[in-house]
Amino acid sequence: MRAPTLYNLHLLRVIAALSVVYFHTTSTAGLGLRWDVGSRGVDVFFVISGFIIAYIGTVKPEQFFRRRLIRVVPFYWAATLCVFAMVAAAPRLFRSATSNVPHLVASLLFVPHLAPNGETMPTLLLGWSLNFEVFFYLLFALALRISPKWSPAICVGWIVAFVLAIHGAATENTLLTFYARPIVLEFCYGIGVFYLFRWCTAHAPRLARHTVLKWLLLFVLVGSFVALNVLERYYRDAIPRYLIAGIPSFFIVISALLLERIYGLETNNRLIHLLGESSYIIYLVHPYVVFTVLRVVVKDAGSYSPPALCVLIVGLLAFTSAIAIGIHVWFEKPVMAFLRARLSSPA
């Protein structure tokens, strides 16, 4: 059985990925602009991941962990090895990456490891979020072994219990404290989206008769996006991230899904679909694309006029997207097809 396509998820992935690109472009490491928001796109990704893993895992539990590894490992390993090679050849060009071999091995295995600079950061800059992703995949795979039907609820229980236990124990173990960061609760929010979405799907004909619900969902979707960015800008250090970003992300994902499933408001567009499929690559490679352009090609961007800065930012978003699409079409997609044909047996 194959889960039906949810087109609005592709749009959310695109928005989440490009918002992180915008954040790094405008941050102090980039253009140093005041409205440096967008980093909470990661939180939207985590909620989407929690939903889609529960959505697909309960429909097609066989070979779950193998299929997820085929999805995330090939490009991540390739990109990590490329960055390692470049750091080894020209270390002065990189501010935080290291060519330390034990650190590389830990990065490839998705194991949090202290880099020589004292930060728990893998060789590939944004690979930190994949450490959480693979941790979640592993927990969900174990839950599937116990009960495919109840695996989402089991996984939520394990994550909450783990976070509470590690924080209660006040341990300083790098591995445990990393995985117990409250941001992992956003996967639980995604599983909450799954259960709410499933209930609404079962009652879709009755819900569709209420037009006011459609306008309420649109209001929630737009309002949650606004709240996500405003709260990030003004309260990022005052309120825990799993609340200030996780809760708006929950409402963004559930409202987008219900607008499609109940009212047929979907973004079935080829370009959005392609960008959504490439969003994983956009997210992982964009720091190297953006900072290379800003430090090598455009060195005096700080003196640009506001209109010129807008053109530069849009250009960087488009350039990063084009590179990611090329990598997806000519590398990631063929490699995944090759591995699926040889490593995945028929259900």
C-alpha positions in Angstrom: 0.0 0.0 0.0 1.3 3.5 -0.9 0.4 6.6 1.1 -1.4 9.2 -1.1 0.8 12.2 -2.1 0.3 15.3 0.0 1.3 18.2 -2.3 1.2 20.9 0.3 4.1 19.3 2.2 6.3 20.0 -0.8 5.5 23.7 -0.5 6.2 23.7 3.2 9.5 22.0 2.6 10.4 24.6 0.0 9.5 27.5 2.4 11.3 25.9 5.3 14.5 25.3 3.3 14.6 28.7 1.6 13.8 30.4 4.9 17.0 28.9 6.4 18.9 30.0 3.3 17.5 33.5 3.8 18.5 33.4 7.5 22.2 32.5 6.8 22.3 35.1 4.0 21.2 37.9 6.2 22.8 36.8 9.5 26.0 38.3 10.9 28.0 35.7 9.1 26.4 36.9 5.8 25.1 40.3 5.0 24.5 41.3 8.6 21.0 42.7 8.1 18.6 43.5 10.9 15.7 41.2 9.9 17.7 38.0 10.1 14.9 35.5 10.6 14.2 32.1 9.0 16.3 29.8 11.2 13.0 28.3 12.5 12.5 26.6 9.1 14.4 23.7 10.8 11.5 23.4 13.3 9.0 23.2 10.5 11.2 20.4 9.0 11.2 18.5 12.3 7.4 18.7 12.6 7.0 17.6 9.0 9.4 14.7 9.7 7.4 13.6 12.7 4.2 13.6 10.7 5.5 11.9 7.5 7.4 9.2 9.4 4.2 8.3 11.3 2.1 8.6 8.1 4.3 6.4 6.0 5.6 4.1 8.7 2.2 3.0 9.8 1.1 2.4 6.1 4.3 0.7 5.0 6.3 -0.5 8.0 8.4 -3.1 6.2 12.1 -2.1 5.7 11.4 1.3 7.3 14.8 2.0 8.6 16.6 0.8 5.5 14.4 3.0 3.3 15.1 6.1 5.5 18.8 5.5 5.4 18.7 5.2 1.6 16.9 8.5 1.6 19.3 10.5 3.8 22.7 8.8 3.7 24.0 8.9 0.1 24.1 12.7 -0.4 25.0 13.4 3.2 28.0 11.2 3.0 29.0 12.6 -0.3 28.7 16.2 0.9 30.5 15.4 4.1 33.5 13.8 2.4 33.6 16.7 -0.1 33.7 19.3 2.7 36.4 17.2 4.6 38.5 17.1 1.5 38.2 20.8 0.9 39.0 21.6 4.6 42.1 19.4 4.4 43.3 21.1 1.3 42.4 24.7 2.2 41.7 25.0 6.0 41.9 28.8 5.9 38.7 29.0 3.8 36.6 27.4 6.6 35.8 29.0 9.9 34.3 26.1 11.8 34.9 22.9 9.9 37.8 20.6 10.8 39.7 17.9 9.0 40.0 15.7 12.1 39.5 12.1 11.1 37.8 10.8 14.3 35.4 13.7 14.0 34.7 12.8 10.4 33.9 9.2 11.3 31.5 10.3 14.0 29.9 12.7 11.5 29.4 9.9 8.9 27.8 7.7 11.6 25.4 10.5 12.8 27.0 10.5 16.2 27.3 13.9 18.0 31.0 14.5 18.7 32.9 17.5 20.1 34.9 19.1 17.3 38.4 20.4 18.1 36.9 23.9 18.4 34.7 22.7 21.3 31.4 22.7 19.5 29.1 19.7 19.0 29.0 20.2 15.2 29.6 17.6 12.5 31.9 18.0 9.5 29.0 19.2 7.4 27.8 22.3 9.1 24.0 21.6 9.1 24.4 17.9 9.7 23.5 18.5 13.4 19.8 18.3 12.5 20.3 14.9 10.8 21.7 13.5 14.0 18.3 14.2 15.5 16.5 12.8 12.5 18.4 9.5 12.5 17.9 9.2 16.2 14.1 9.6 15.6 14.2 7.1 12.8 15.9 4.5 15.0 13.4 5.0 17.8 10.5 4.7 15.4 11.9 1.6 13.7 12.2 0.0 17.2 8.6 1.0 17.9 7.5 -0.6 14.7 9.0 -3.9 15.8 6.7 -3.7 18.9 3.5 -2.6 17.2 3.1 -1.0 13.8 -0.3 0.3 14.8 0.8 1.9 18.0 4.3 2.8 16.9 3.7 6.6 16.8 2.4 6.7 20.4 5.2 4.4 21.6 7.8 6.7 20.0 6.3 9.8 21.6 6.4 8.0 25.0 10.0 7.1 24.6 11.1 10.6 23.5 9.3 12.4 26.3 10.6 9.9 28.9 14.1 10.1 27.5 14.2 13.9 27.6 12.8 14.0 31.2 15.2 11.3 32.4 18.3 12.9 31.0 17.4 16.4 32.2 16.4 14.9 35.6 19.7 13.1 35.9 21.7 16.3 35.1 24.3 14.3 33.3 27.1 16.0 31.3 27.5 13.2 28.8 27.8 14.9 25.4 25.9 12.2 23.5 23.0 12.0 25.9 22.6 15.7 26.5 22.6 16.3 22.7 19.8 13.8 22.0 17.8 15.0 25.0 17.6 18.6 23.8 14.0 19.7 24.0 13.9 20.4 20.2 13.4 16.6 19.8 9.9 17.1 21.2 9.0 18.7 17.8 9.0 15.2 16.3 6.2 14.5 18.9 4.3 17.5 17.6 4.6 16.0 14.1 3.1 12.7 15.4 0.3 14.8 17.0 -0.3 16.3 13.6 -0.6 12.7 12.2 -3.2 11.7 14.7 -5.3 14.9 14.2 -4.9 14.6 10.5 -6.1 11.0 10.5 -9.1 11.9 12.6 -10.0 14.8 10.3 -9.5 12.6 7.2 -12.0 10.1 8.6 -14.6 12.9 9.1 -13.6 15.0 6.0 -17.1 14.9 4.3 -18.8 16.3 7.4 -16.0 18.9 8.0 -16.1 20.0 4.4 -19.6 21.3 4.8 -18.4 24.0 7.2 -16.9 26.8 5.0 -15.9 28.8 8.1 -13.4 26.0 8.9 -11.6 26.7 5.6 -11.2 30.4 6.4 -10.1 29.5 10.0 -7.4 27.2 8.6 -6.2 29.8 6.2 -6.1 32.3 9.0 -4.2 29.8 11.2 -1.7 29.0 8.4 -0.9 32.7 7.7 -0.9 33.7 11.3 1.4 30.9 12.3 3.9 31.9 9.7 3.8 35.5 10.9 4.1 34.4 14.6 7.0 32.1 13.8 9.1 34.9 12.4 8.0 37.6 14.8 8.7 35.5 17.8 12.1 34.5 16.4 13.0 38.1 15.9 12.0 39.5 19.3 11.8 36.5 21.7 14.3 34.0 20.5 16.3 34.0 23.7 13.4 34.5 26.1 11.2 31.5 25.4 12.3 27.9 24.8 12.6 27.0 21.1 10.4 24.0 21.3 7.6 26.3 22.4 8.3 29.5 20.5 9.0 27.7 17.2 7.6 24.2 17.7 4.0 25.3 18.4 3.6 27.6 15.4 5.2 24.9 13.2 2.6 22.4 14.5 -0.2 24.7 13.4 1.5 25.5 10.0 1.8 21.8 9.1 -1.7 20.7 10.3 -3.5 23.7 8.7 -1.7 23.2 5.3 -2.5 19.5 5.4 -6.2 19.9 6.3 -6.7 22.6 3.6 -5.6 20.0 1.1 -7.3 17.0 2.4 -10.7 18.6 3.3 -11.0 21.4 0.9 -8.8 20.4 -2.0 -6.5 23.5 -1.7 -3.3 22.0 -2.9 -0.1 23.2 -4.6 0.2 20.6 -7.3 2.9 22.3 -9.3 5.9 20.7 -11.0 8.4 23.3 -9.9 7.3 23.3 -6.3 7.4 19.5 -6.4 10.9 19.5 -7.7 12.1 22.1 -5.2 10.4 20.1 -2.5 12.3 17.0 -3.5 15.5 19.0 -3.6 14.8 20.8 -0.3 17.1 18.3 1.6 20.0 19.3 -0.6 19.1 23.0 -0.5 19.3 22.9 3.3 22.6 21.0 3.5 24.6 22.8 0.8 23.4 26.4 1.0 25.9 27.7 3.5 28.8 26.7 1.2 27.1 28.3 -1.8 26.0 31.5 -0.1 29.2 32.2 1.9 31.4 31.4 -1.1 29.5 34.0 -3.2 29.5 36.6 -0.4 33.2 36.1 0.5 34.7 35.5 -2.9 32.5 37.0 -5.6 30.6 39.8 -3.8 32.9 41.2 -1.2 31.4 44.6 -0.6 27.7 43.7 -0.4 27.4 45.7 2.8 27.6 49.0 0.8 24.7 48.0 -1.6 21.5 49.9 -1.6 18.3 48.2 -0.3 17.0 47.4 -3.8 20.4 45.9 -4.8 20.4 43.8 -1.6 17.0 42.5 -2.4 18.2 41.5 -5.8 21.3 39.8 -4.3 19.2 37.9 -1.8 16.7 36.7 -4.4 19.6 35.8 -6.7 21.3 33.7 -4.0 18.0 31.9 -3.2 17.6 31.1 -6.9 21.2 30.1 -7.4 21.2 27.8 -4.4 17.9 26.2 -5.6 19.3 25.7 -9.1 22.4 23.9 -7.8 20.3 21.7 -5.5 18.0 20.7 -8.3 21.0 19.8 -10.4 22.5 17.7 -7.6 19.1 16.0 -7.0 18.4 15.2 -10.7 21.9 14.1 -11.7 23.3 12.6 -8.4 20.8 12.0 -5.6 17.9 10.5 -7.6 20.0 8.0 -9.6 21.9 6.9 -6.6 18.8 6.4 -4.5 17.2 4.4 -7.4 20.3 2.3 -7.7 20.3 1.5 -3.9 16.6 0.9 -3.7 16.9 -1.6 -6.6 19.6 -3.6 -4.8 18.9 -3.1 -1.1 15.2 -3.1 -0.9 13.3 -6.4 -1.4 9.7 -6.4 -2.6 7.1 -6.1 0.1 
